[in-house]
Amino acid sequence: MSHDYRVALAGENGEVDLIGGWQLADDSRVAINIHVEHIAPHCRSSQLFKGVLRDTSRSSFIGKIYVHREAQKTDAFQLNNNLILSDRASAHSEPNLEIFADDVKASHGSTTGQFDPTELFYLRSRGLSDAAARALLVDAFLKPITDQIGD
């Protein structure tokens, strides 16, 4: 399944917050493609996407922030985090910035990792089963996304 987002911040003081999360299992696939253009000055954009992958699932995140020369005082943020729970699952991430303005605050990043064994040990030493500890860590990983989604 592919999700494509295109945003143009063409009016001064425009703002956009893009968030998303996924949990994939079996041989599921997802592709997220984002293009945010900062055209006008004093605009803000934020992107936060998180994925949890099991079995042989695969995800792809390709994000671009493009800041035009006229878009001074831009504030742009982009982050993709992935939690891999199988040796056969994989996540591909390409955060991109293209900046042509001088006065800009912009950042982008990507992380892909597995459970921290120390965190699992700590939770298990407090009486949680392995499955409960793993479920709690997945919930905590996705919390910044799920907290922003209404009922």
N, CA, C and O atoms as a GROMACS GRO file, in nm:
protein
  604
    1MET      N    1   0.084  -0.116   0.000
    1MET     CA    2   0.000   0.000   0.000
    1MET      C    3   0.090   0.124   0.000
    1MET      O    4   0.187   0.131   0.075
    2SER      N    5   0.056   0.219  -0.083
    2SER     CA    6   0.135   0.342  -0.095
    2SER      C    7   0.052   0.462  -0.051
    2SER      O    8  -0.066   0.474  -0.085
    3HIS      N    9   0.117   0.550   0.024
    3HIS     CA   10   0.054   0.674   0.070
    3HIS      C   11   0.141   0.789   0.024
    3HIS      O   12   0.259   0.797   0.058
    4ASP      N   13   0.083   0.879  -0.055
    4ASP     CA   14   0.157   0.993  -0.109
    4ASP      C   15   0.096   1.122  -0.056
    4ASP      O   16  -0.025   1.144  -0.064
    5TYR      N   17   0.183   1.208  -0.002
    5TYR     CA   18   0.140   1.337   0.053
    5TYR      C   19   0.220   1.447  -0.013
    5TYR      O   20   0.343   1.439  -0.022
    6ARG      N   21   0.151   1.551  -0.060
    6ARG     CA   22   0.217   1.669  -0.116
    6ARG      C   23   0.156   1.791  -0.048
    6ARG      O   24   0.034   1.809  -0.048
    7VAL      N   25   0.242   1.874   0.010
    7VAL     CA   26   0.197   1.993   0.079
    7VAL      C   27   0.276   2.112   0.027
    7VAL      O   28   0.398   2.105   0.013
    8ALA      N   29   0.205   2.221  -0.002
    8ALA     CA   30   0.270   2.346  -0.043
    8ALA      C   31   0.230   2.454   0.056
    8ALA      O   32   0.113   2.491   0.066
    9LEU      N   33   0.328   2.504   0.130
    9LEU     CA   34   0.304   2.613   0.223
    9LEU      C   35   0.329   2.743   0.147
    9LEU      O   36   0.439   2.798   0.149
   10ALA      N   37   0.223   2.792   0.081
   10ALA     CA   38   0.235   2.905  -0.011
   10ALA      C   39   0.194   3.038   0.051
   10ALA      O   40   0.220   3.143  -0.007
   11GLY      N   41   0.132   3.034   0.169
   11GLY     CA   42   0.093   3.157   0.237
   11GLY      C   43   0.176   3.180   0.360
   11GLY      O   44   0.211   3.086   0.431
   12GLU      N   45   0.210   3.305   0.386
   12GLU     CA   46   0.293   3.337   0.502
   12GLU      C   47   0.228   3.285   0.630
   12GLU      O   48   0.107   3.293   0.646
   13ASN      N   49   0.311   3.232   0.720
   13ASN     CA   50   0.270   3.175   0.849
   13ASN      C   51   0.191   3.045   0.835
   13ASN      O   52   0.119   3.007   0.928
   14GLY      N   53   0.202   2.977   0.724
   14GLY     CA   54   0.136   2.848   0.706
   14GLY      C   55   0.202   2.742   0.793
   14GLY      O   56   0.321   2.749   0.822
   15GLU      N   57   0.122   2.642   0.833
   15GLU     CA   58   0.172   2.535   0.918
   15GLU      C   59   0.112   2.402   0.874
   15GLU      O   60  -0.001   2.396   0.826
   16VAL      N   61   0.190   2.295   0.891
   16VAL     CA   62   0.138   2.160   0.869
   16VAL      C   63   0.209   2.063   0.964
   16VAL      O   64   0.330   2.071   0.985
   17ASP      N   65   0.130   1.972   1.021
   17ASP     CA   66   0.182   1.864   1.104
   17ASP      C   67   0.137   1.734   1.040
   17ASP      O   68   0.017   1.708   1.029
   18LEU      N   69   0.232   1.652   0.999
   18LEU     CA   70   0.203   1.522   0.940
   18LEU      C   71   0.254   1.415   1.035
   18LEU      O   72   0.372   1.415   1.072
   19ILE      N   73   0.166   1.323   1.074
   19ILE     CA   74   0.206   1.213   1.162
   19ILE      C   75   0.150   1.083   1.106
   19ILE      O   76   0.047   1.082   1.038
   20GLY      N   77   0.219   0.975   1.134
   20GLY     CA   78   0.168   0.846   1.091
   20GLY      C   79   0.243   0.734   1.160
   20GLY      O   80   0.358   0.750   1.201
   21GLY      N   81   0.176   0.622   1.171
   21GLY     CA   82   0.239   0.506   1.231
   21GLY      C   83   0.182   0.379   1.171
   21GLY      O   84   0.069   0.378   1.121
   22TRP      N   85   0.260   0.274   1.176
   22TRP     CA   86   0.215   0.147   1.122
   22TRP      C   87   0.277   0.032   1.199
   22TRP      O   88   0.389   0.042   1.251
   23GLN      N   89   0.202  -0.076   1.206
   23GLN     CA   90   0.251  -0.203   1.257
   23GLN      C   91   0.226  -0.305   1.148
   23GLN      O   92   0.112  -0.330   1.110
   24LEU      N   93   0.333  -0.363   1.097
   24LEU     CA   94   0.323  -0.458   0.986
   24LEU      C   95   0.365  -0.597   1.032
   24LEU      O   96   0.455  -0.612   1.115
   25ALA      N   97   0.298  -0.697   0.977
   25ALA     CA   98   0.331  -0.836   1.006
   25ALA      C   99   0.318  -0.916   0.877
   25ALA      O  100   0.276  -0.865   0.773
   26ASP      N  101   0.354  -1.043   0.886
   26ASP     CA  102   0.351  -1.134   0.771
   26ASP      C  103   0.435  -1.074   0.658
   26ASP      O  104   0.550  -1.036   0.682
   27ASP      N  105   0.381  -1.066   0.538
   27ASP     CA  106   0.458  -1.007   0.427
   27ASP      C  107   0.398  -0.873   0.384
   27ASP      O  108   0.405  -0.837   0.266
   28SER      N  109   0.340  -0.800   0.477
   28SER     CA  110   0.279  -0.670   0.449
   28SER      C  111   0.383  -0.569   0.402
   28SER      O  112   0.501  -0.578   0.436
   29ARG      N  113   0.336  -0.473   0.323
   29ARG     CA  114   0.423  -0.367   0.271
   29ARG      C  115   0.352  -0.233   0.286
   29ARG      O  116   0.230  -0.224   0.274
   30VAL      N  117   0.431  -0.128   0.311
   30VAL     CA  118   0.378   0.008   0.309
   30VAL      C  119   0.487   0.099   0.255
   30VAL      O  120   0.605   0.080   0.282
   31ALA      N  121   0.444   0.199   0.179
   31ALA     CA  122   0.536   0.300   0.126
   31ALA      C  123   0.476   0.438   0.156
   31ALA      O  124   0.360   0.465   0.123
   32ILE      N  125   0.554   0.521   0.220
   32ILE     CA  126   0.513   0.658   0.253
   32ILE      C  127   0.602   0.752   0.173
   32ILE      O  128   0.724   0.747   0.184
   33ASN      N  129   0.540   0.838   0.093
   33ASN     CA  130   0.612   0.937   0.012
   33ASN      C  131   0.558   1.075   0.046
   33ASN      O  132   0.438   1.101   0.032
   34ILE      N  133   0.647   1.164   0.091
   34ILE     CA  134   0.605   1.297   0.135
   34ILE      C  135   0.691   1.402   0.066
   34ILE      O  136   0.813   1.388   0.054
   35HIS      N  137   0.624   1.507   0.022
   35HIS     CA  138   0.694   1.622  -0.037
   35HIS      C  139   0.631   1.748   0.022
   35HIS      O  140   0.516   1.780  -0.008
   36VAL      N  141   0.707   1.820   0.105
   36VAL     CA  142   0.659   1.944   0.164
   36VAL      C  143   0.741   2.058   0.107
   36VAL      O  144   0.864   2.060   0.118
   37GLU      N  145   0.672   2.152   0.046
   37GLU     CA  146   0.738   2.269  -0.012
   37GLU      C  147   0.710   2.391   0.073
   37GLU      O  148   0.595   2.426   0.099
   38HIS      N  149   0.818   2.457   0.115
   38HIS     CA  150   0.807   2.586   0.185
   38HIS      C  151   0.829   2.693   0.079
   38HIS      O  152   0.941   2.714   0.031
   39ILE      N  153   0.722   2.761   0.044
   39ILE     CA  154   0.728   2.862  -0.062
   39ILE      C  155   0.728   3.003  -0.002
   39ILE      O  156   0.801   3.090  -0.049
   40ALA      N  157   0.649   3.024   0.102
   40ALA     CA  158   0.634   3.156   0.165
   40ALA      C  159   0.716   3.163   0.294
   40ALA      O  160   0.752   3.059   0.350
   41PRO      N  161   0.746   3.284   0.341
   41PRO     CA  162   0.823   3.298   0.465
   41PRO      C  163   0.739   3.266   0.589
   41PRO      O  164   0.616   3.264   0.586
   42HIS      N  165   0.811   3.242   0.699
   42HIS     CA  166   0.753   3.222   0.832
   42HIS      C  167   0.659   3.101   0.839
   42HIS      O  168   0.558   3.106   0.909
   43CYS      N  169   0.690   2.995   0.768
   43CYS     CA  170   0.608   2.875   0.772
   43CYS      C  171   0.675   2.766   0.855
   43CYS      O  172   0.797   2.766   0.875
   44ARG      N  173   0.592   2.674   0.904
   44ARG     CA  174   0.640   2.565   0.988
   44ARG      C  175   0.583   2.433   0.940
   44ARG      O  176   0.464   2.423   0.909
   45SER      N  177   0.670   2.332   0.933
   45SER     CA  178   0.622   2.197   0.902
   45SER      C  179   0.687   2.097   0.996
   45SER      O  180   0.802   2.112   1.037
   46SER      N  181   0.610   1.994   1.029
   46SER     CA  182   0.660   1.888   1.117
   46SER      C  183   0.611   1.755   1.063
   46SER      O  184   0.494   1.738   1.030
   47GLN      N  185   0.704   1.659   1.055
   47GLN     CA  186   0.671   1.523   1.009
   47GLN      C  187   0.726   1.424   1.111
   47GLN      O  188   0.845   1.427   1.144
   48LEU      N  189   0.640   1.336   1.159
   48LEU     CA  190   0.682   1.230   1.248
   48LEU      C  191   0.612   1.102   1.206
   48LEU      O  192   0.489   1.092   1.212
   49PHE      N  193   0.691   1.003   1.164
   49PHE     CA  194   0.638   0.875   1.118
   49PHE      C  195   0.716   0.762   1.185
   49PHE      O  196   0.839   0.764   1.189
   50LYS      N  197   0.641   0.665   1.239
   50LYS     CA  198   0.702   0.552   1.310
   50LYS      C  199   0.644   0.421   1.260
   50LYS      O  200   0.524   0.409   1.235
   51GLY      N  201   0.732   0.322   1.244
   51GLY     CA  202   0.688   0.191   1.199
   51GLY      C  203   0.741   0.079   1.286
   51GLY      O  204   0.854   0.083   1.335
   52VAL      N  205   0.656  -0.022   1.305
   52VAL     CA  206   0.693  -0.145   1.376
   52VAL      C  207   0.677  -0.258   1.276
   52VAL      O  208   0.570  -0.277   1.218
   53LEU      N  209   0.785  -0.334   1.254
   53LEU     CA  210   0.784  -0.438   1.150
   53LEU      C  211   0.819  -0.575   1.208
   53LEU      O  212   0.916  -0.591   1.281
   54ARG      N  213   0.735  -0.673   1.173
   54ARG     CA  214   0.754  -0.812   1.216
   54ARG      C  215   0.765  -0.902   1.093
   54ARG      O  216   0.742  -0.857   0.980
   55ASP      N  217   0.799  -1.027   1.115
   55ASP     CA  218   0.798  -1.131   1.011
   55ASP      C  219   0.880  -1.087   0.890
   55ASP      O  220   0.998  -1.053   0.906
   56THR      N  221   0.823  -1.088   0.772
   56THR     CA  222   0.895  -1.047   0.650
   56THR      C  223   0.840  -0.916   0.594
   56THR      O  224   0.853  -0.889   0.474
   57SER      N  225   0.779  -0.836   0.680
   57SER     CA  226   0.721  -0.710   0.634
   57SER      C  227   0.828  -0.610   0.593
   57SER      O  228   0.945  -0.621   0.633
   58ARG      N  229   0.786  -0.513   0.512
   58ARG     CA  230   0.879  -0.411   0.462
   58ARG      C  231   0.809  -0.276   0.459
   58ARG      O  232   0.690  -0.266   0.430
   59SER      N  233   0.887  -0.172   0.491
   59SER     CA  234   0.833  -0.036   0.480
   59SER      C  235   0.935   0.052   0.408
   59SER      O  236   1.055   0.026   0.407
   60SER      N  237   0.881   0.157   0.349
   60SER     CA  238   0.964   0.256   0.280
   60SER      C  239   0.911   0.394   0.316
   60SER      O  240   0.792   0.421   0.304
   61PHE      N  241   1.001   0.481   0.360
   61PHE     CA  242   0.968   0.620   0.389
   61PHE      C  243   1.060   0.707   0.305
   61PHE      O  244   1.182   0.702   0.320
   62ILE      N  245   1.002   0.787   0.217
   62ILE     CA  246   1.080   0.883   0.140
   62ILE      C  247   1.016   1.019   0.164
   62ILE      O  248   0.903   1.044   0.123
   63GLY      N  249   1.091   1.106   0.229
   63GLY     CA  250   1.039   1.238   0.263
   63GLY      C  251   1.130   1.347   0.211
   63GLY      O  252   1.253   1.334   0.213
   64LYS      N  253   1.069   1.454   0.166
   64LYS     CA  254   1.147   1.566   0.116
   64LYS      C  255   1.090   1.696   0.171
   64LYS      O  256   0.969   1.718   0.169
   65ILE      N  257   1.179   1.780   0.219
   65ILE     CA  258   1.144   1.918   0.254
   65ILE      C  259   1.221   2.006   0.157
   65ILE      O  260   1.343   2.000   0.149
   66TYR      N  261   1.147   2.087   0.083
   66TYR     CA  262   1.207   2.176  -0.017
   66TYR      C  263   1.177   2.319   0.027
   66TYR      O  264   1.061   2.359   0.036
   67VAL      N  265   1.283   2.397   0.053
   67VAL     CA  266   1.267   2.535   0.100
   67VAL      C  267   1.311   2.630  -0.011
   67VAL      O  268   1.429   2.634  -0.048
   68HIS      N  269   1.215   2.704  -0.064
   68HIS     CA  270   1.244   2.801  -0.170
   68HIS      C  271   1.322   2.920  -0.115
   68HIS      O  272   1.322   2.946   0.006
   69ARG      N  273   1.389   2.992  -0.202
   69ARG     CA  274   1.470   3.107  -0.165
   69ARG      C  275   1.389   3.212  -0.088
   69ARG      O  276   1.440   3.277   0.003
   70GLU      N  277   1.263   3.229  -0.126
   70GLU     CA  278   1.177   3.330  -0.062
   70GLU      C  279   1.126   3.287   0.075
   70GLU      O  280   1.070   3.370   0.148
   71ALA      N  281   1.143   3.164   0.112
   71ALA     CA  282   1.085   3.108   0.234
   71ALA      C  283   1.176   3.130   0.355
   71ALA      O  284   1.210   3.034   0.425
   72GLN      N  285   1.213   3.254   0.379
   72GLN     CA  286   1.296   3.287   0.495
   72GLN      C  287   1.217   3.260   0.624
   72GLN      O  288   1.094   3.262   0.624
   73LYS      N  289   1.289   3.234   0.732
   73LYS     CA  290   1.231   3.205   0.864
   73LYS      C  291   1.150   3.075   0.865
   73LYS      O  292   1.057   3.060   0.945
   74THR      N  293   1.184   2.983   0.778
   74THR     CA  294   1.121   2.851   0.776
   74THR      C  295   1.164   2.771   0.897
   74THR      O  296   1.279   2.781   0.942
   75ASP      N  297   1.071   2.692   0.951
   75ASP     CA  298   1.100   2.598   1.059
   75ASP      C  299   1.047   2.462   1.013
   75ASP      O  300   0.926   2.443   1.004
   76ALA      N  301   1.137   2.370   0.982
   76ALA     CA  302   1.097   2.241   0.925
   76ALA      C  303   1.163   2.126   1.000
   76ALA      O  304   1.281   2.132   1.034
   77PHE      N  305   1.085   2.021   1.025
   77PHE     CA  306   1.132   1.905   1.100
   77PHE      C  307   1.079   1.779   1.032
   77PHE      O  308   0.964   1.775   0.988
   78GLN      N  309   1.164   1.676   1.024
   78GLN     CA  310   1.123   1.549   0.964
   78GLN      C  311   1.195   1.435   1.035
   78GLN      O  312   1.317   1.437   1.050
   79LEU      N  313   1.117   1.334   1.080
   79LEU     CA  314   1.176   1.220   1.149
   79LEU      C  315   1.100   1.093   1.117
   79LEU      O  316   0.977   1.090   1.120
   80ASN      N  317   1.174   0.988   1.086
   80ASN     CA  318   1.118   0.854   1.065
   80ASN      C  319   1.193   0.758   1.155
   80ASN      O  320   1.315   0.743   1.145
   81ASN      N  321   1.119   0.691   1.245
   81ASN     CA  322   1.176   0.590   1.335
   81ASN      C  323   1.113   0.455   1.305
   81ASN      O  324   0.993   0.445   1.279
   82ASN      N  325   1.196   0.350   1.308
   82ASN     CA  326   1.148   0.215   1.280
   82ASN      C  327   1.198   0.118   1.386
   82ASN      O  328   1.313   0.126   1.430
   83LEU      N  329   1.110   0.027   1.426
   83LEU     CA  330   1.143  -0.077   1.522
   83LEU      C  331   1.127  -0.211   1.450
   83LEU      O  332   1.017  -0.248   1.410
   84ILE      N  333   1.238  -0.281   1.435
   84ILE     CA  334   1.240  -0.408   1.361
   84ILE      C  335   1.234  -0.524   1.461
   84ILE      O  336   1.320  -0.535   1.549
   85LEU      N  337   1.132  -0.609   1.448
   85LEU     CA  338   1.112  -0.717   1.544
   85LEU      C  339   1.135  -0.855   1.485
   85LEU      O  340   1.093  -0.956   1.543
   86SER      N  341   1.201  -0.861   1.370
   86SER     CA  342   1.231  -0.988   1.305
   86SER      C  343   1.358  -0.972   1.222
   86SER      O  344   1.385  -0.863   1.171
   87ASP      N  345   1.434  -1.078   1.210
   87ASP     CA  346   1.555  -1.073   1.128
   87ASP      C  347   1.523  -1.058   0.980
   87ASP      O  348   1.610  -1.020   0.901
   88ARG      N  349   1.400  -1.088   0.940
   88ARG     CA  350   1.364  -1.084   0.799
   88ARG      C  351   1.283  -0.960   0.760
   88ARG      O  352   1.255  -0.940   0.642
   89ALA      N  353   1.244  -0.878   0.856
   89ALA     CA  354   1.172  -0.753   0.826
   89ALA      C  355   1.274  -0.646   0.791
   89ALA      O  356   1.390  -0.653   0.833
   90SER      N  357   1.231  -0.545   0.714
   90SER     CA  358   1.324  -0.437   0.682
   90SER      C  359   1.250  -0.305   0.661
   90SER      O  360   1.133  -0.302   0.621
   91ALA      N  361   1.322  -0.198   0.689
   91ALA     CA  362   1.268  -0.062   0.673
   91ALA      C  363   1.370   0.020   0.594
   91ALA      O  364   1.488   0.022   0.626
   92HIS      N  365   1.320   0.086   0.492
   92HIS     CA  366   1.403   0.175   0.409
   92HIS      C  367   1.358   0.317   0.439
   92HIS      O  368   1.238   0.346   0.441
   93SER      N  369   1.453   0.406   0.464
   93SER     CA  370   1.419   0.544   0.500
   93SER      C  371   1.511   0.641   0.429
   93SER      O  372   1.633   0.625   0.431
   94GLU      N  373   1.452   0.742   0.365
   94GLU     CA  374   1.527   0.847   0.296
   94GLU      C  375   1.472   0.984   0.332
   94GLU      O  376   1.388   1.037   0.259
   95PRO      N  377   1.518   1.043   0.442
   95PRO     CA  378   1.479   1.181   0.470
   95PRO      C  379   1.567   1.276   0.387
   95PRO      O  380   1.688   1.256   0.378
   96ASN      N  381   1.506   1.378   0.329
   96ASN     CA  382   1.580   1.470   0.242
   96ASN      C  383   1.547   1.614   0.272
   96ASN      O  384   1.432   1.648   0.303
   97LEU      N  385   1.649   1.700   0.263
   97LEU     CA  386   1.631   1.845   0.273
   97LEU      C  387   1.694   1.910   0.151
   97LEU      O  388   1.805   1.875   0.110
   98GLU      N  389   1.622   2.006   0.092
   98GLU     CA  390   1.679   2.092  -0.012
   98GLU      C  391   1.645   2.233   0.029
   98GLU      O  392   1.528   2.272   0.029
   99ILE      N  393   1.748   2.311   0.063
   99ILE     CA  394   1.727   2.444   0.120
   99ILE      C  395   1.796   2.548   0.035
   99ILE      O  396   1.916   2.539   0.007
  100PHE      N  397   1.718   2.649  -0.008
  100PHE     CA  398   1.773   2.757  -0.089
  100PHE      C  399   1.759   2.893  -0.020
  100PHE      O  400   1.795   2.995  -0.078
  101ALA      N  401   1.706   2.895   0.103
  101ALA     CA  402   1.693   3.018   0.181
  101ALA      C  403   1.808   3.026   0.280
  101ALA      O  404   1.872   2.925   0.310
  102ASP      N  405   1.836   3.147   0.331
  102ASP     CA  406   1.948   3.168   0.424
  102ASP      C  407   1.909   3.153   0.570
  102ASP      O  408   1.986   3.101   0.650
  103ASP      N  409   1.789   3.198   0.606
  103ASP     CA  410   1.747   3.205   0.746
  103ASP      C  411   1.643   3.095   0.772
  103ASP      O  412   1.522   3.118   0.766
  104VAL      N  413   1.693   2.974   0.802
  104VAL     CA  414   1.608   2.856   0.812
  104VAL      C  415   1.650   2.772   0.931
  104VAL      O  416   1.769   2.760   0.962
  105LYS      N  417   1.551   2.713   0.998
  105LYS     CA  418   1.578   2.611   1.099
  105LYS      C  419   1.516   2.483   1.045
  105LYS      O  420   1.394   2.472   1.034
  106ALA      N  421   1.600   2.385   1.013
  106ALA     CA  422   1.549   2.261   0.954
  106ALA      C  423   1.631   2.143   1.004
  106ALA      O  424   1.753   2.152   1.022
  107SER      N  425   1.561   2.032   1.027
  107SER     CA  426   1.631   1.910   1.067
  107SER      C  427   1.555   1.790   1.012
  107SER      O  428   1.434   1.794   0.990
  108HIS      N  429   1.630   1.682   0.992
  108HIS     CA  430   1.570   1.559   0.946
  108HIS      C  431   1.652   1.443   1.002
  108HIS      O  432   1.770   1.457   1.033
  109GLY      N  433   1.585   1.329   1.013
  109GLY     CA  434   1.658   1.214   1.065
  109GLY      C  435   1.580   1.086   1.050
  109GLY      O  436   1.462   1.085   1.014
  110SER      N  437   1.650   0.978   1.078
  110SER     CA  438   1.592   0.845   1.066
  110SER      C  439   1.665   0.752   1.162
  110SER      O  440   1.787   0.760   1.177
  111THR      N  441   1.589   0.664   1.226
  111THR     CA  442   1.650   0.559   1.308
  111THR      C  443   1.581   0.426   1.276
  111THR      O  444   1.462   0.422   1.247
  112THR      N  445   1.658   0.321   1.283
  112THR     CA  446   1.604   0.187   1.268
  112THR      C  447   1.677   0.099   1.369
  112THR      O  448   1.800   0.095   1.371
  113GLY      N  449   1.600   0.030   1.453
  113GLY     CA  450   1.664  -0.052   1.555
  113GLY      C  451   1.574  -0.162   1.604
  113GLY      O  452   1.465  -0.185   1.552
  114GLN      N  453   1.623  -0.231   1.707
  114GLN     CA  454   1.551  -0.341   1.768
  114GLN      C  455   1.531  -0.309   1.915
  114GLN      O  456   1.573  -0.204   1.963
  115PHE      N  457   1.465  -0.402   1.986
  115PHE     CA  458   1.448  -0.383   2.130
  115PHE      C  459   1.583  -0.373   2.199
  115PHE      O  460   1.679  -0.440   2.161
  116ASP      N  461   1.590  -0.289   2.299
  116ASP     CA  462   1.709  -0.280   2.384
  116ASP      C  463   1.700  -0.394   2.486
  116ASP      O  464   1.605  -0.398   2.565
  117PRO      N  465   1.796  -0.486   2.486
  117PRO     CA  466   1.789  -0.599   2.580
  117PRO      C  467   1.784  -0.555   2.726
  117PRO      O  468   1.725  -0.623   2.809
  118THR      N  469   1.846  -0.441   2.758
  118THR     CA  470   1.844  -0.391   2.895
  118THR      C  471   1.702  -0.352   2.936
  118THR      O  472   1.661  -0.377   3.049
  119GLU      N  473   1.628  -0.290   2.844
  119GLU     CA  474   1.489  -0.253   2.875
  119GLU      C  475   1.404  -0.377   2.895
  119GLU      O  476   1.322  -0.383   2.987
  120LEU      N  477   1.422  -0.477   2.808
  120LEU     CA  478   1.348  -0.602   2.824
  120LEU      C  479   1.381  -0.669   2.958
  120LEU      O  480   1.291  -0.716   3.028
  121PHE      N  481   1.509  -0.672   2.993
  121PHE     CA  482   1.552  -0.732   3.119
  121PHE      C  483   1.488  -0.659   3.237
  121PHE      O  484   1.439  -0.722   3.331
  122TYR      N  485   1.489  -0.527   3.233
  122TYR     CA  486   1.433  -0.447   3.342
  122TYR      C  487   1.285  -0.480   3.361
  122TYR      O  488   1.241  -0.505   3.473
  123LEU      N  489   1.208  -0.480   3.253
  123LEU     CA  490   1.065  -0.508   3.264
  123LEU      C  491   1.039  -0.651   3.310
  123LEU      O  492   0.949  -0.674   3.390
  124ARG      N  493   1.118  -0.745   3.260
  124ARG     CA  494   1.100  -0.885   3.301
  124ARG      C  495   1.138  -0.902   3.448
  124ARG      O  496   1.076  -0.983   3.518
  125SER      N  497   1.239  -0.828   3.497
  125SER     CA  498   1.278  -0.839   3.637
  125SER      C  499   1.174  -0.778   3.730
  125SER      O  500   1.178  -0.798   3.851
  126ARG      N  501   1.080  -0.702   3.673
  126ARG     CA  502   0.971  -0.643   3.751
  126ARG      C  503   0.844  -0.728   3.743
  126ARG      O  504   0.737  -0.684   3.786
  127GLY      N  505   0.856  -0.849   3.686
  127GLY     CA  506   0.746  -0.943   3.687
  127GLY      C  507   0.666  -0.953   3.558
  127GLY      O  508   0.571  -1.032   3.552
  128LEU      N  509   0.699  -0.876   3.455
  128LEU     CA  510   0.627  -0.886   3.329
  128LEU      C  511   0.677  -1.007   3.250
  128LEU      O  512   0.795  -1.040   3.253
  129SER      N  513   0.585  -1.071   3.181
  129SER     CA  514   0.626  -1.179   3.091
  129SER      C  515   0.701  -1.118   2.973
  129SER      O  516   0.696  -0.997   2.951
  130ASP      N  517   0.771  -1.201   2.898
  130ASP     CA  518   0.842  -1.152   2.781
  130ASP      C  519   0.746  -1.087   2.682
  130ASP      O  520   0.774  -0.980   2.629
  131ALA      N  521   0.631  -1.151   2.658
  131ALA     CA  522   0.532  -1.097   2.564
  131ALA      C  523   0.477  -0.963   2.613
  131ALA      O  524   0.460  -0.870   2.534
  132ALA      N  525   0.448  -0.953   2.743
  132ALA     CA  526   0.395  -0.828   2.798
  132ALA      C  527   0.499  -0.716   2.792
  132ALA      O  528   0.466  -0.601   2.762
  133ALA      N  529   0.625  -0.750   2.820
  133ALA     CA  530   0.732  -0.651   2.813
  133ALA      C  531   0.748  -0.598   2.671
  133ALA      O  532   0.762  -0.478   2.650
  134ARG      N  533   0.746  -0.688   2.574
  134ARG     CA  534   0.758  -0.648   2.433
  134ARG      C  535   0.640  -0.561   2.390
  134ARG      O  536   0.658  -0.460   2.322
  135ALA      N  537   0.520  -0.600   2.430
  135ALA     CA  538   0.401  -0.522   2.395
  135ALA      C  539   0.407  -0.382   2.457
  135ALA      O  540   0.370  -0.284   2.393
  136LEU      N  541   0.454  -0.373   2.580
  136LEU     CA  542   0.467  -0.243   2.646
  136LEU      C  543   0.568  -0.154   2.574
  136LEU      O  544   0.545  -0.034   2.557
  137LEU      N  545   0.680  -0.211   2.532
  137LEU     CA  546   0.781  -0.134   2.460
  137LEU      C  547   0.731  -0.088   2.323
  137LEU      O  548   0.764   0.022   2.280
  138VAL      N  549   0.653  -0.171   2.255
  138VAL     CA  550   0.595  -0.129   2.127
  138VAL      C  551   0.497  -0.014   2.150
  138VAL      O  552   0.499   0.084   2.076
  139ASP      N  553   0.413  -0.027   2.252
  139ASP     CA  554   0.319   0.081   2.284
  139ASP      C  555   0.393   0.211   2.316
  139ASP      O  556   0.352   0.318   2.271
  140ALA      N  557   0.500   0.203   2.392
  140ALA     CA  558   0.578   0.322   2.427
  140ALA      C  559   0.643   0.383   2.304
  140ALA      O  560   0.649   0.505   2.290
  141PHE      N  561   0.692   0.299   2.213
  141PHE     CA  562   0.754   0.347   2.089
  141PHE      C  563   0.653   0.425   2.005
  141PHE      O  564   0.687   0.529   1.948
  142LEU      N  565   0.530   0.376   1.997
  142LEU     CA  566   0.426   0.440   1.914
  142LEU      C  567   0.350   0.551   1.986
  142LEU      O  568   0.270   0.621   1.924
  143LYS      N  569   0.372   0.569   2.114
  143LYS     CA  570   0.296   0.666   2.194
  143LYS      C  571   0.299   0.808   2.139
  143LYS      O  572   0.194   0.873   2.140
  144PRO      N  573   0.411   0.861   2.090
  144PRO     CA  574   0.407   0.997   2.033
  144PRO      C  575   0.310   1.010   1.914
  144PRO      O  576   0.260   1.119   1.886
  145ILE      N  577   0.284   0.900   1.847
  145ILE     CA  578   0.187   0.901   1.735
  145ILE      C  579   0.045   0.882   1.790
  145ILE      O  580  -0.044   0.961   1.759
  146THR      N  581   0.024   0.778   1.871
  146THR     CA  582  -0.110   0.747   1.917
  146THR      C  583  -0.166   0.856   2.007
  146THR      O  584  -0.288   0.875   2.012
  147ASP      N  585  -0.081   0.930   2.079
  147ASP     CA  586  -0.129   1.040   2.163
  147ASP      C  587  -0.191   1.152   2.081
  147ASP      O  588  -0.275   1.227   2.131
  148GLN      N  589  -0.151   1.165   1.956
  148GLN     CA  590  -0.201   1.273   1.872
  148GLN      C  591  -0.324   1.233   1.789
  148GLN      O  592  -0.383   1.316   1.721
  149ILE      N  593  -0.361   1.106   1.797
  149ILE     CA  594  -0.477   1.058   1.721
  149ILE      C  595  -0.597   1.053   1.814
  149ILE      O  596  -0.591   0.992   1.921
  150GLY      N  597  -0.704   1.116   1.774
  150GLY     CA  598  -0.826   1.117   1.855
  150GLY      C  599  -0.899   0.984   1.848
  150GLY      O  600  -0.859   0.894   1.774
  151ASP      N  601  -1.006   0.975   1.925
  151ASP     CA  602  -1.088   0.855   1.924
  151ASP      C  603  -1.150   0.836   1.787
  151ASP      O  604  -1.224   0.740   1.766
   0.00000   0.00000   0.00000
